Amino acid sequence: MKRTLTILIVAVAAFACGAASVLYLKRSSVPQNWITIIPDTPSTLFDMAAMKTDIPPPQSGKPEGRVKFLERASGIQIGYVLKLPIKPNPVAALPAKYRKETKLESGFTIGPPDQVSYTGKFTFNLQDADGFSLIRITGPDESLSAGSDNPIQGTTESMIPESIIRRTKKIAVSFDAAKCNLCNE
């Protein structure tokens, strides 16, 4: 009886150790928690196509928010919840060609927009502990307006190697405005 009990205890202990080992080895090395971003330098860029000499550039704040790594079937992406505050750039202060109303064939009238808006992309600069860039990932097109905090939530399309993620300690974010939506009308 004593021998049977000893064998049973050893078997249960071996099973528990084996199960714990499998769970430990199967555990992902990808961080699951949110990471607070830092603004990259420079934090906001305006391409030449977005800049017009007759429209003053808006004064933008620094990107704020957080990101996390999302494990997908096809790889690991960045999920983000960001905001980029931009000070108002009222249309009333713009040249008359941007403040006109447009009559459509259907009879509707489209007035001038309240604010200037820009289309661009957020860039996520994954850095190691010393601030060296490991990889830069660009997000999809986003439309941001002057006079708004511009809350944005989304995911990147590019996949990130797990070896880069393990070394990532900081994520710096910037916004590159590629076009002025008001200017192209």
Summary of the structure (lengths in Angstrom):
residues: 185
radius of gyration: 25.6
end to end distance: 89.5
largest distance: 98.3
contacts: 506
relative contact order: 0.23
helix: 20%
strand: 43%
